[in-house]
Amino acid sequence: MKLETAPEPKYWHLKTVLSDALDTEFTVGEILPNERDLAARFGVARATLRQALEQLELEGRLQRRRGVGTTVAPPRVGVAVDPTRHTWPGAAGDDWQAVAASETDTVPAAVARLLETASGEAVHVVRRNRVSAGQPVAAELLYVRSDAVPDCAEVVAADPAAGARAVLRALQALDLDGQDRTVELGSARAEDAKQLDRLPGSPVLVVTTRYVSQGRATAVAVSTYRADTCRLTFGEREAEPLLAG
């Protein structure tokens, strides 16, 4: 089938045609033909084909796997983002896994603005991972003002794993005034890509949550979710598997 003239960009029209083909001609996990054969089949340049494939990957319809090729992606998994809303990270029912903690006086500028920290001010950083159905779906950096949990510094320095747990426990003892959240599309940094078993630059959803206690920002969580396999849900609804696309 050749593509006919369409008002939208050619790669976008091709994406629609390819999406229909994925639904009718291919199964989950099946490897697509190579780019040369696909371009010849649809009568387009390989550059146009790559644009369409990249868009389908962004939408979670395809996965590009090193050493394998481009495969049809499985259904996305619905992942609940803080369904209880008014809780600290690490509270009961939190299905994140604490990995390690460290202390630093250098944090990303955007995080420093949210935390309202001065240059050189110490901050605890807790790394956490999230797994669903045995598959890594998210990685998180939780930045906590050191002066909000002053008894954790020695534990963090002596044992990063125990320090992570200590910081999370200390947060539970504080009154949580509220939280606010933003969600944006981004690209996986090298460290996050490694945690998520993806290539650097892969599409991700970045959820940034600021936690306020005693009238000031106390912690900021930057949670990076795989955009190809996750669909985020908010509120009290229980997460369920959802179809991609």
VEXLOMAR-991725 format. One line per field, with one value per atom (N, C-alpha, C): residue number from 1; x, y negated, z; residue in three letters; atom name. Coordinates in steps of 0.02 Angstrom, whole numbers, plus 50000, padded with zeros to 5 digits. Atoms other than C-alpha are relative to their C-alpha. Example, Ala and Ser with C-alpha at 12.3 -4.5 7.8 and 13.67 -1.06 7.14 Angstrom:
2
k = c(1,1,1,2,2,2)
u = c(50045,50615,50045,49958,50684,49961)
v = c(50059,50225,49940,50059,50053,49945)
w = c(50000,50390,50000,49997,50357,50037)
r = c(ALA,ALA,ALA,SER,SER,SER)
a = c(N,CA,C,N,CA,C)
% end
This chain:
245
k = c(1,1,1,2,2,2,3,3,3,4,4,4,5,5,5,6,6,6,7,7,7,8,8,8,9,9,9,10,10,10,11,11,11,12,12,12,13,13,13,14,14,14,15,15,15,16,16,16,17,17,17,18,18,18,19,19,19,20,20,20,21,21,21,22,22,22,23,23,23,24,24,24,25,25,25,26,26,26,27,27,27,28,28,28,29,29,29,30,30,30,31,31,31,32,32,32,33,33,33,34,34,34,35,35,35,36,36,36,37,37,37,38,38,38,39,39,39,40,40,40,41,41,41,42,42,42,43,43,43,44,44,44,45,45,45,46,46,46,47,47,47,48,48,48,49,49,49,50,50,50,51,51,51,52,52,52,53,53,53,54,54,54,55,55,55,56,56,56,57,57,57,58,58,58,59,59,59,60,60,60,61,61,61,62,62,62,63,63,63,64,64,64,65,65,65,66,66,66,67,67,67,68,68,68,69,69,69,70,70,70,71,71,71,72,72,72,73,73,73,74,74,74,75,75,75,76,76,76,77,77,77,78,78,78,79,79,79,80,80,80,81,81,81,82,82,82,83,83,83,84,84,84,85,85,85,86,86,86,87,87,87,88,88,88,89,89,89,90,90,90,91,91,91,92,92,92,93,93,93,94,94,94,95,95,95,96,96,96,97,97,97,98,98,98,99,99,99,100,100,100,101,101,101,102,102,102,103,103,103,104,104,104,105,105,105,106,106,106,107,107,107,108,108,108,109,109,109,110,110,110,111,111,111,112,112,112,113,113,113,114,114,114,115,115,115,116,116,116,117,117,117,118,118,118,119,119,119,120,120,120,121,121,121,122,122,122,123,123,123,124,124,124,125,125,125,126,126,126,127,127,127,128,128,128,129,129,129,130,130,130,131,131,131,132,132,132,133,133,133,134,134,134,135,135,135,136,136,136,137,137,137,138,138,138,139,139,139,140,140,140,141,141,141,142,142,142,143,143,143,144,144,144,145,145,145,146,146,146,147,147,147,148,148,148,149,149,149,150,150,150,151,151,151,152,152,152,153,153,153,154,154,154,155,155,155,156,156,156,157,157,157,158,158,158,159,159,159,160,160,160,161,161,161,162,162,162,163,163,163,164,164,164,165,165,165,166,166,166,167,167,167,168,168,168,169,169,169,170,170,170,171,171,171,172,172,172,173,173,173,174,174,174,175,175,175,176,176,176,177,177,177,178,178,178,179,179,179,180,180,180,181,181,181,182,182,182,183,183,183,184,184,184,185,185,185,186,186,186,187,187,187,188,188,188,189,189,189,190,190,190,191,191,191,192,192,192,193,193,193,194,194,194,195,195,195,196,196,196,197,197,197,198,198,198,199,199,199,200,200,200,201,201,201,202,202,202,203,203,203,204,204,204,205,205,205,206,206,206,207,207,207,208,208,208,209,209,209,210,210,210,211,211,211,212,212,212,213,213,213,214,214,214,215,215,215,216,216,216,217,217,217,218,218,218,219,219,219,220,220,220,221,221,221,222,222,222,223,223,223,224,224,224,225,225,225,226,226,226,227,227,227,228,228,228,229,229,229,230,230,230,231,231,231,232,232,232,233,233,233,234,234,234,235,235,235,236,236,236,237,237,237,238,238,238,239,239,239,240,240,240,241,241,241,242,242,242,243,243,243,244,244,244,245,245,245)
u = c(50042,50000,50044,49964,50068,49961,50033,50035,49974,50029,49919,50015,49989,49938,49954,50040,49879,50017,49988,49859,50051,49953,49961,50069,49934,50149,50002,50000,50192,50017,49981,50276,49943,50056,50120,49946,50047,50008,50027,49968,50132,49993,50007,50125,49931,50068,49936,49993,50003,49955,50037,49961,50091,49964,50037,49985,49945,50052,49843,50031,49966,49966,50021,49981,50028,49941,50060,49849,49976,50030,49809,50049,49952,49970,50055,49944,50089,49975,50016,50089,50052,49955,50169,50066,49934,50356,50028,49977,50365,50047,49951,50513,49976,50021,50470,50053,49951,50551,50049,49950,50706,49975,50022,50693,49997,49999,50738,49937,50059,50597,49936,50060,50470,49993,50003,50515,49977,50020,50497,49926,50071,50329,49953,50045,50254,50019,49981,50345,50021,49977,50429,50076,49929,50605,50013,49984,50694,49998,50003,50705,49928,50071,50514,49979,50017,50499,50027,49971,50617,49960,50041,50512,49936,50061,50356,50015,49982,50444,50016,49983,50510,49937,50062,50335,49962,50032,50265,50035,49963,50403,49981,50019,50360,49931,50068,50179,49994,50001,50228,49977,50021,50179,50059,49941,50357,50054,49940,50516,50060,49937,50690,50048,49958,50801,50068,49932,50989,50014,49983,51045,49941,50060,50865,49967,50036,50784,49939,50061,50615,49945,50052,50479,49935,50066,50294,49997,49999,50275,49939,50056,50167,49954,50045,50016,50034,49974,50061,49970,50023,50044,49978,50023,49939,50039,49960,50051,49970,50029,49970,50055,49954,50059,49970,50021,50035,49924,50073,49852,49972,50026,49837,50011,49989,49900,50037,49972,49936,50046,49952,50083,50071,49929,50272,50023,49969,50380,50020,49981,50409,49945,50056,50239,49973,50030,50140,49964,50032,50082,50042,49954,50224,50039,49967,50290,50066,49932,50455,50049,49947,50615,50059,49943,50746,50065,49937,50920,50058,49944,51043,49988,50003,51065,50071,49936,51204,49986,50007,51235,50040,49966,51281,49983,50015,51293,49990,50011,51265,49939,50060,51091,49981,50022,51010,49966,50027,50960,49924,50073,50776,49979,50015,50776,50016,49981,50867,49947,50053,50733,49939,50059,50594,50011,49984,50682,50016,49982,50729,50063,49936,50905,50051,49947,51055,50058,49942,51214,50044,49957,51320,49963,50039,51178,49994,50001,51180,49930,50063,51044,50012,49997,51013,49967,50029,50980,49988,50019,50886,49982,50017,50885,49952,50050,50732,49983,50022,50672,49930,50067,50500,49994,50006,50460,49927,50068,50295,50003,50001,50267,50071,49931,50454,50039,49968,50496,50012,49987,50582,49958,50043,50459,50018,49984,50530,50061,49944,50683,49989,50015,50679,50061,49954,50794,49959,50037,50719,50049,49956,50804,49967,50027,50778,50047,49959,50840,50031,49966,50970,49978,50020,50913,49930,50066,50738,50004,49990,50807,50072,49931,50963,50034,49969,50990,50022,49985,51018,50069,49937,51186,50051,49950,51295,49982,50021,51192,50011,49991,51195,50074,49929,51384,50029,49973,51414,49974,50031,51293,49946,50049,51204,49932,50064,51071,49960,50034,51030,49982,50014,51040,49936,50061,50904,49938,50056,50788,49991,50003,50832,49968,50028,50790,49925,50072,50622,49962,50033,50580,49995,50000,50627,49946,50053,50508,49931,50066,50363,49984,50011,50388,49981,50015,50359,49928,50068,50189,50004,50001,50152,49944,50051,50063,49966,50028,50038,50054,49953,50118,49972,50021,50113,50044,49968,50163,49995,50001,50209,50021,49983,50222,50021,49978,50322,50036,49964,50397,50073,49928,50585,50037,49956,50733,50041,49965,50818,50073,49929,50985,50035,49962,51124,49986,50010,51101,49929,50069,50911,49989,50007,50922,50027,49971,51033,49953,50046,50910,49937,50063,50763,50010,49985,50850,49980,50015,50832,50064,49944,50951,49997,50001,51004,49963,50039,50888,49932,50067,50738,49947,50053,50571,49979,50021,50521,49949,50045,50387,50032,49967,50461,49948,50048,50351,50040,49965,50417,49950,50046,50334,50037,49972,50370,49958,50033,50328,50014,49995,50294,49983,50011,50309,50017,49990,50294,50011,50000,50267,50058,49944,50423,50010,49985,50480,50051,49957,50559,50033,49973,50583,49973,50021,50574,50018,49989,50554,49997,49999,50603,49996,50014,50526,49998,49994,50571,49968,50037,50447,50013,49994,50469,49937,50058,50357,49974,50020,50353,49957,50037,50277,49951,50042,50187,49948,50052,50025,49985,50007,50014,49927,50067,49855,50007,49998,49817,49936,50059,49699,49992,50013,49617,49991,50014,49587,50058,49949,49682,50027,49969,49806,49982,50015,49760,50040,49967,49846,49958,50035,49800,50034,49972,49824,50037,49962,49953,49963,50027,49907,49935)
v = c(50060,50000,49938,50062,49831,49946,50055,49674,49949,50051,49550,49931,50068,49362,49986,50014,49306,49930,50069,49134,49997,50000,49183,50020,49979,49213,50073,49931,49373,50050,49952,49452,50013,49992,49421,50046,49956,49502,50072,49934,49647,50031,49974,49663,50030,49974,49688,50066,49939,49819,50056,49951,49909,50024,49982,49904,50050,49952,49991,50068,49937,50121,50038,49968,50154,50036,49970,50191,50061,49948,50307,50053,49955,50387,50026,49982,50401,50018,49982,50474,49970,50028,50413,50037,49971,50442,50017,49983,50472,49946,50046,50393,49974,50030,50271,50012,49996,50286,49942,50054,50180,49937,50066,49996,49999,50001,50025,50033,49965,50151,49962,50038,50046,49938,50060,49889,50018,49978,49985,50019,49978,50058,49940,50057,49887,49944,50049,49791,49934,50062,49665,50003,50003,49608,50028,49970,49691,49947,50054,49522,49991,50006,49510,50059,49940,49688,49994,50006,49652,49952,50047,49503,50034,49965,49612,50051,49949,49751,49967,50036,49625,49977,50022,49558,50059,49941,49733,50026,49981,49770,49953,50050,49609,50015,49985,49664,50069,49936,49834,50058,49945,49937,50044,49963,49991,49994,50002,50033,50015,49988,50019,50032,49962,50149,50013,49992,50152,50073,49933,50306,50041,49964,50356,49966,50037,50220,49967,50033,50136,50051,49950,50241,49966,50025,50219,50001,50006,50158,50034,49971,50247,49944,50052,50157,49960,50041,50012,50022,49984,50036,49935,50058,49913,49996,50009,49845,49942,50052,49751,49955,50049,49592,49972,50022,49565,49999,49999,49623,49972,50026,49569,49925,50072,49393,49970,50038,49330,50045,49958,49442,49982,50007,49430,50060,49941,49542,50049,49948,49707,50018,49983,49710,50069,49934,49872,50001,49994,49933,49972,50026,49846,50058,49942,49973,49983,50015,49885,50037,49966,49973,49952,50044,49867,50036,49969,49900,49974,50029,49779,49925,50072,49604,49972,50035,49477,49928,50071,49298,49959,50042,49160,49928,50071,48972,49972,50020,48970,50037,49970,49001,49961,50036,48957,49934,50067,48774,50001,49998,48816,50029,49971,48924,49951,50050,48790,49945,50052,48664,50026,49971,48781,50010,49989,48823,49935,50065,48640,50006,49992,48690,49950,50046,48575,50040,49967,48614,50028,49968,48738,50031,49971,48792,50076,49927,48979,50027,49967,49090,50076,49927,49277,50020,49974,49370,50074,49930,49535,50026,49969,49645,50057,49947,49756,50027,49968,49878,50026,49972,49940,50054,49942,50110,50020,49976,50172,50063,49936,50353,50023,49980,50383,49956,50043,50241,49931,50067,50077,49949,50049,49936,49928,50068,49786,49998,50014,49714,49931,50063,49573,49975,50034,49448,49956,50037,49381,49955,50049,49221,49975,50019,49184,49951,50049,49031,50033,49968,49092,49970,50030,48967,50021,49974,49046,50067,49934,49216,50002,50010,49167,50061,49941,49336,50053,49948,49428,49996,50012,49357,50056,49949,49483,50068,49935,49633,50000,50004,49575,50007,49997,49553,50070,49935,49723,50057,49944,49833,49972,50031,49766,50035,49964,49904,49986,50015,49881,49926,50072,49693,49984,50011,49701,50015,49981,49790,49950,50047,49669,49934,50062,49516,50007,49989,49590,50004,49996,49632,49931,50066,49457,49956,50039,49382,50017,49979,49482,49965,50033,49392,49926,50070,49221,49992,50016,49141,49978,50016,49134,49951,50051,48972,50011,49990,49017,50016,49985,49058,49975,50019,49000,50038,49954,49091,49972,50014,49063,50063,49943,49189,49973,50022,49164,50057,49952,49263,49983,50013,49283,50057,49949,49388,50030,49966,49517,49981,50012,49464,50068,49937,49594,50043,49961,49647,50028,49976,49657,50053,49951,49751,50068,49938,49880,50034,49973,49902,50028,49982,49917,50050,49953,50035,49971,50034,49908,49967,50036,49815,49927,50072,49638,49962,50039,49513,50029,49970,49631,49955,50043,49543,50022,49987,49531,49948,50048,49448,49981,50024,49341,49967,50025,49313,49967,50037,49179,49982,50012,49172,49962,50039,49040,50010,49988,49079,49942,50059,48937,50019,49987,48948,49938,50060,48808,49938,50060,48682,49993,50006,48719,50066,49940,48839,50042,49955,48990,50052,49948,49118,49990,50001,49130,50068,49935,49296,49990,50000,49308,50073,49930,49471,50007,49990,49532,50066,49941,49655,50016,49980,49755,49980,50022,49671,50053,49949,49824,50055,49945,49942,49977,50023,49832,49950,50051,49737,49980,50022,49632,49987,50014,49628,49961,50043,49503,50008,49997,49502,50068,49941,49646,50063,49942,49760,50049,49949,49924,50008,49993,49948,50066,49940,50073,49999,50000,50130,49964,50037,50013,50011,49990,50032,49938,50055,49925,49972,50030,49805,49964)
w = c(50000,50000,50000,50003,49951,50037,49966,50049,49950,50043,49967,50030,49976,49979,50059,49940,50151,50025,49977,50231,50057,49945,50385,49975,50021,50379,49981,50025,50286,50055,49948,50437,50049,49954,50541,49970,50035,50412,50000,49998,50403,50069,49932,50592,50010,49994,50582,49963,50039,50446,50036,49964,50544,50063,49939,50702,49984,50020,50611,49984,50017,50546,50063,49937,50723,50032,49970,50776,49962,50041,50632,49974,50032,50569,50045,49957,50716,50070,49931,50891,50047,49950,51052,50000,49999,51051,49931,50068,50863,49974,50027,50775,49933,50063,50636,49945,50054,50464,50005,49996,50439,49965,50025,50392,49924,50073,50210,49972,50025,50185,50016,49982,50280,49956,50042,50182,49929,50068,50017,49999,49997,50072,49997,49996,50108,49953,50050,49972,50029,49968,50087,50008,49985,50123,50070,49935,50268,50056,49950,50358,50024,49982,50352,50044,49962,50415,50072,49933,50561,50043,49962,50613,50026,49980,50616,50054,49950,50713,50067,49938,50840,50036,49970,50867,50031,49973,50892,50063,49939,51017,50057,49950,51109,50029,49979,51117,50032,49967,51185,49957,50044,51033,49980,50021,50992,50053,49958,51087,49957,50036,51016,50049,49954,51097,49968,50026,51075,49985,50020,50981,49977,50020,50942,49941,50052,50837,50029,49979,50844,50008,49986,50925,50020,49979,50959,50076,49927,51138,50032,49963,51267,50024,49974,51342,50056,49946,51455,50066,49932,51642,50033,49962,51741,50066,49939,51880,50040,49957,52025,50027,49973,52075,50064,49934,52263,50006,49997,52271,50064,49937,52453,50007,50004,52412,50060,49943,52589,50042,49964,52637,49978,50016,52644,49960,50031,52534,50055,49952,52623,50049,49955,52711,49983,50011,52728,49933,50066,52557,49943,50050,52466,49969,50030,52340,49966,50022,52304,50044,49964,52357,50010,49985,52446,49985,50020,52377,50043,49964,52457,50010,49988,52526,50001,49997,52515,50020,49984,52568,49951,50049,52446,50014,49997,52440,49930,50070,52252,49973,50028,52182,49936,50060,52014,50018,49985,52005,50010,49994,51979,50068,49935,52137,50055,49950,52237,50006,49998,52188,50037,49967,52244,50075,49930,52407,50037,49972,52433,50042,49966,52483,49973,50021,52478,49971,50030,52382,50055,49951,52479,50058,49945,52594,49990,50004,52634,49988,50017,52563,49998,50007,52583,49935,50062,52420,50009,49994,52431,49931,50064,52276,50012,49994,52256,49931,50062,52122,50009,49998,52077,49947,50045,51999,49997,50009,51927,49958,50035,51874,49981,50012,51889,49953,50049,51771,50031,49974,51821,49962,50033,51786,50019,49980,51879,50045,49956,51965,50030,49966,52090,50039,49956,52173,50047,49949,52335,50036,49968,52395,50064,49935,52581,50034,49964,52674,50061,49944,52798,50067,49937,52929,50022,49981,52924,50034,49969,52976,50027,49978,53076,50029,49968,53159,49950,50050,52995,49969,50035,52940,50014,49984,53033,49970,50029,52975,49925,50072,52795,49982,50014,52801,50013,49981,52883,49957,50036,52786,49954,50046,52629,49999,50002,52630,50063,49937,52815,50003,50000,52789,49961,50039,52656,50042,49957,52776,50057,49944,52916,49978,50025,52811,49989,50012,52759,50066,49935,52941,50032,49970,52997,49969,50033,52868,50029,49974,52941,50066,49936,53107,49993,50012,53027,49978,50024,52998,49927,50071,52812,49987,50014,52766,49933,50066,52585,49949,50054,52418,49934,50068,52238,49950,50047,52081,49929,50071,51900,49962,50043,51757,49933,50065,51599,49964,50041,51456,49999,50001,51459,49966,50027,51403,50057,49945,51514,50002,49989,51585,50006,50002,51584,50062,49940,51766,50004,49999,51755,49948,50053,51591,50022,49975,51674,50050,49950,51818,49967,50033,51697,49943,50054,51575,49932,50063,51434,49975,50027,51320,50022,49985,51369,49946,50048,51287,49985,50011,51288,50032,49972,51320,50070,49931,51503,50021,49968,51607,50067,49939,51745,50045,49951,51898,50056,49947,52017,50054,49944,52188,50055,49945,52320,50063,49936,52502,50047,49957,52624,50072,49929,52813,50040,49958,52942,49958,50041,52805,49952,50047,52703,49963,50039,52568,50039,49962,52653,49957,50044,52515,49929,50070,52326,49969,50034,52233,49925,50073,52051,49977,50018,51988,49924,50072,51813,49981,50021,51735,49927,50070,51575,49962,50039,51448,49953,50049,51336,50032,49968,51465,50054,49944,51593,49977,50004,51597,50072,49931,51755,50018,49975,51858,50065,49941,51996,50041,49958,52144,50033,49960,52237,49959,50042,52087,50001,50001,52092,49930,50066,51951,49968,50038,51816,49935,50064,51657,49947,50051,51514,49934,50067,51328,49977,50028,51242,49939,50061,51104,50011)
r = c(MET,MET,MET,LYS,LYS,LYS,LEU,LEU,LEU,GLU,GLU,GLU,THR,THR,THR,ALA,ALA,ALA,PRO,PRO,PRO,GLU,GLU,GLU,PRO,PRO,PRO,LYS,LYS,LYS,TYR,TYR,TYR,TRP,TRP,TRP,HIS,HIS,HIS,LEU,LEU,LEU,LYS,LYS,LYS,THR,THR,THR,VAL,VAL,VAL,LEU,LEU,LEU,SER,SER,SER,ASP,ASP,ASP,ALA,ALA,ALA,LEU,LEU,LEU,ASP,ASP,ASP,THR,THR,THR,GLU,GLU,GLU,PHE,PHE,PHE,THR,THR,THR,VAL,VAL,VAL,GLY,GLY,GLY,GLU,GLU,GLU,ILE,ILE,ILE,LEU,LEU,LEU,PRO,PRO,PRO,ASN,ASN,ASN,GLU,GLU,GLU,ARG,ARG,ARG,ASP,ASP,ASP,LEU,LEU,LEU,ALA,ALA,ALA,ALA,ALA,ALA,ARG,ARG,ARG,PHE,PHE,PHE,GLY,GLY,GLY,VAL,VAL,VAL,ALA,ALA,ALA,ARG,ARG,ARG,ALA,ALA,ALA,THR,THR,THR,LEU,LEU,LEU,ARG,ARG,ARG,GLN,GLN,GLN,ALA,ALA,ALA,LEU,LEU,LEU,GLU,GLU,GLU,GLN,GLN,GLN,LEU,LEU,LEU,GLU,GLU,GLU,LEU,LEU,LEU,GLU,GLU,GLU,GLY,GLY,GLY,ARG,ARG,ARG,LEU,LEU,LEU,GLN,GLN,GLN,ARG,ARG,ARG,ARG,ARG,ARG,ARG,ARG,ARG,GLY,GLY,GLY,VAL,VAL,VAL,GLY,GLY,GLY,THR,THR,THR,THR,THR,THR,VAL,VAL,VAL,ALA,ALA,ALA,PRO,PRO,PRO,PRO,PRO,PRO,ARG,ARG,ARG,VAL,VAL,VAL,GLY,GLY,GLY,VAL,VAL,VAL,ALA,ALA,ALA,VAL,VAL,VAL,ASP,ASP,ASP,PRO,PRO,PRO,THR,THR,THR,ARG,ARG,ARG,HIS,HIS,HIS,THR,THR,THR,TRP,TRP,TRP,PRO,PRO,PRO,GLY,GLY,GLY,ALA,ALA,ALA,ALA,ALA,ALA,GLY,GLY,GLY,ASP,ASP,ASP,ASP,ASP,ASP,TRP,TRP,TRP,GLN,GLN,GLN,ALA,ALA,ALA,VAL,VAL,VAL,ALA,ALA,ALA,ALA,ALA,ALA,SER,SER,SER,GLU,GLU,GLU,THR,THR,THR,ASP,ASP,ASP,THR,THR,THR,VAL,VAL,VAL,PRO,PRO,PRO,ALA,ALA,ALA,ALA,ALA,ALA,VAL,VAL,VAL,ALA,ALA,ALA,ARG,ARG,ARG,LEU,LEU,LEU,LEU,LEU,LEU,GLU,GLU,GLU,THR,THR,THR,ALA,ALA,ALA,SER,SER,SER,GLY,GLY,GLY,GLU,GLU,GLU,ALA,ALA,ALA,VAL,VAL,VAL,HIS,HIS,HIS,VAL,VAL,VAL,VAL,VAL,VAL,ARG,ARG,ARG,ARG,ARG,ARG,ASN,ASN,ASN,ARG,ARG,ARG,VAL,VAL,VAL,SER,SER,SER,ALA,ALA,ALA,GLY,GLY,GLY,GLN,GLN,GLN,PRO,PRO,PRO,VAL,VAL,VAL,ALA,ALA,ALA,ALA,ALA,ALA,GLU,GLU,GLU,LEU,LEU,LEU,LEU,LEU,LEU,TYR,TYR,TYR,VAL,VAL,VAL,ARG,ARG,ARG,SER,SER,SER,ASP,ASP,ASP,ALA,ALA,ALA,VAL,VAL,VAL,PRO,PRO,PRO,ASP,ASP,ASP,CYS,CYS,CYS,ALA,ALA,ALA,GLU,GLU,GLU,VAL,VAL,VAL,VAL,VAL,VAL,ALA,ALA,ALA,ALA,ALA,ALA,ASP,ASP,ASP,PRO,PRO,PRO,ALA,ALA,ALA,ALA,ALA,ALA,GLY,GLY,GLY,ALA,ALA,ALA,ARG,ARG,ARG,ALA,ALA,ALA,VAL,VAL,VAL,LEU,LEU,LEU,ARG,ARG,ARG,ALA,ALA,ALA,LEU,LEU,LEU,GLN,GLN,GLN,ALA,ALA,ALA,LEU,LEU,LEU,ASP,ASP,ASP,LEU,LEU,LEU,ASP,ASP,ASP,GLY,GLY,GLY,GLN,GLN,GLN,ASP,ASP,ASP,ARG,ARG,ARG,THR,THR,THR,VAL,VAL,VAL,GLU,GLU,GLU,LEU,LEU,LEU,GLY,GLY,GLY,SER,SER,SER,ALA,ALA,ALA,ARG,ARG,ARG,ALA,ALA,ALA,GLU,GLU,GLU,ASP,ASP,ASP,ALA,ALA,ALA,LYS,LYS,LYS,GLN,GLN,GLN,LEU,LEU,LEU,ASP,ASP,ASP,ARG,ARG,ARG,LEU,LEU,LEU,PRO,PRO,PRO,GLY,GLY,GLY,SER,SER,SER,PRO,PRO,PRO,VAL,VAL,VAL,LEU,LEU,LEU,VAL,VAL,VAL,VAL,VAL,VAL,THR,THR,THR,THR,THR,THR,ARG,ARG,ARG,TYR,TYR,TYR,VAL,VAL,VAL,SER,SER,SER,GLN,GLN,GLN,GLY,GLY,GLY,ARG,ARG,ARG,ALA,ALA,ALA,THR,THR,THR,ALA,ALA,ALA,VAL,VAL,VAL,ALA,ALA,ALA,VAL,VAL,VAL,SER,SER,SER,THR,THR,THR,TYR,TYR,TYR,ARG,ARG,ARG,ALA,ALA,ALA,ASP,ASP,ASP,THR,THR,THR,CYS,CYS,CYS,ARG,ARG,ARG,LEU,LEU,LEU,THR,THR,THR,PHE,PHE,PHE,GLY,GLY,GLY,GLU,GLU,GLU,ARG,ARG,ARG,GLU,GLU,GLU,ALA,ALA,ALA,GLU,GLU,GLU,PRO,PRO,PRO,LEU,LEU,LEU,LEU,LEU,LEU,ALA,ALA,ALA,GLY,GLY,GLY)
a = c(N,CA,C,N,CA,C,N,CA,C,N,CA,C,N,CA,C,N,CA,C,N,CA,C,N,CA,C,N,CA,C,N,CA,C,N,CA,C,N,CA,C,N,CA,C,N,CA,C,N,CA,C,N,CA,C,N,CA,C,N,CA,C,N,CA,C,N,CA,C,N,CA,C,N,CA,C,N,CA,C,N,CA,C,N,CA,C,N,CA,C,N,CA,C,N,CA,C,N,CA,C,N,CA,C,N,CA,C,N,CA,C,N,CA,C,N,CA,C,N,CA,C,N,CA,C,N,CA,C,N,CA,C,N,CA,C,N,CA,C,N,CA,C,N,CA,C,N,CA,C,N,CA,C,N,CA,C,N,CA,C,N,CA,C,N,CA,C,N,CA,C,N,CA,C,N,CA,C,N,CA,C,N,CA,C,N,CA,C,N,CA,C,N,CA,C,N,CA,C,N,CA,C,N,CA,C,N,CA,C,N,CA,C,N,CA,C,N,CA,C,N,CA,C,N,CA,C,N,CA,C,N,CA,C,N,CA,C,N,CA,C,N,CA,C,N,CA,C,N,CA,C,N,CA,C,N,CA,C,N,CA,C,N,CA,C,N,CA,C,N,CA,C,N,CA,C,N,CA,C,N,CA,C,N,CA,C,N,CA,C,N,CA,C,N,CA,C,N,CA,C,N,CA,C,N,CA,C,N,CA,C,N,CA,C,N,CA,C,N,CA,C,N,CA,C,N,CA,C,N,CA,C,N,CA,C,N,CA,C,N,CA,C,N,CA,C,N,CA,C,N,CA,C,N,CA,C,N,CA,C,N,CA,C,N,CA,C,N,CA,C,N,CA,C,N,CA,C,N,CA,C,N,CA,C,N,CA,C,N,CA,C,N,CA,C,N,CA,C,N,CA,C,N,CA,C,N,CA,C,N,CA,C,N,CA,C,N,CA,C,N,CA,C,N,CA,C,N,CA,C,N,CA,C,N,CA,C,N,CA,C,N,CA,C,N,CA,C,N,CA,C,N,CA,C,N,CA,C,N,CA,C,N,CA,C,N,CA,C,N,CA,C,N,CA,C,N,CA,C,N,CA,C,N,CA,C,N,CA,C,N,CA,C,N,CA,C,N,CA,C,N,CA,C,N,CA,C,N,CA,C,N,CA,C,N,CA,C,N,CA,C,N,CA,C,N,CA,C,N,CA,C,N,CA,C,N,CA,C,N,CA,C,N,CA,C,N,CA,C,N,CA,C,N,CA,C,N,CA,C,N,CA,C,N,CA,C,N,CA,C,N,CA,C,N,CA,C,N,CA,C,N,CA,C,N,CA,C,N,CA,C,N,CA,C,N,CA,C,N,CA,C,N,CA,C,N,CA,C,N,CA,C,N,CA,C,N,CA,C,N,CA,C,N,CA,C,N,CA,C,N,CA,C,N,CA,C,N,CA,C,N,CA,C,N,CA,C,N,CA,C,N,CA,C,N,CA,C,N,CA,C,N,CA,C,N,CA,C,N,CA,C,N,CA,C,N,CA,C,N,CA,C,N,CA,C,N,CA,C,N,CA,C,N,CA,C,N,CA,C,N,CA,C,N,CA,C,N,CA,C,N,CA,C,N,CA,C,N,CA,C,N,CA,C,N,CA,C,N,CA,C,N,CA,C,N,CA,C,N,CA,C,N,CA,C,N,CA,C,N,CA,C,N,CA,C,N,CA,C,N,CA,C,N,CA,C,N,CA,C,N,CA,C,N,CA,C,N,CA,C,N,CA,C,N,CA,C,N,CA,C,N,CA,C,N,CA,C,N,CA,C,N,CA,C,N,CA,C,N,CA,C,N,CA,C,N,CA,C,N,CA,C,N,CA,C,N,CA,C,N,CA,C,N,CA,C,N,CA,C,N,CA,C,N,CA,C,N,CA,C,N,CA,C,N,CA,C)
% end
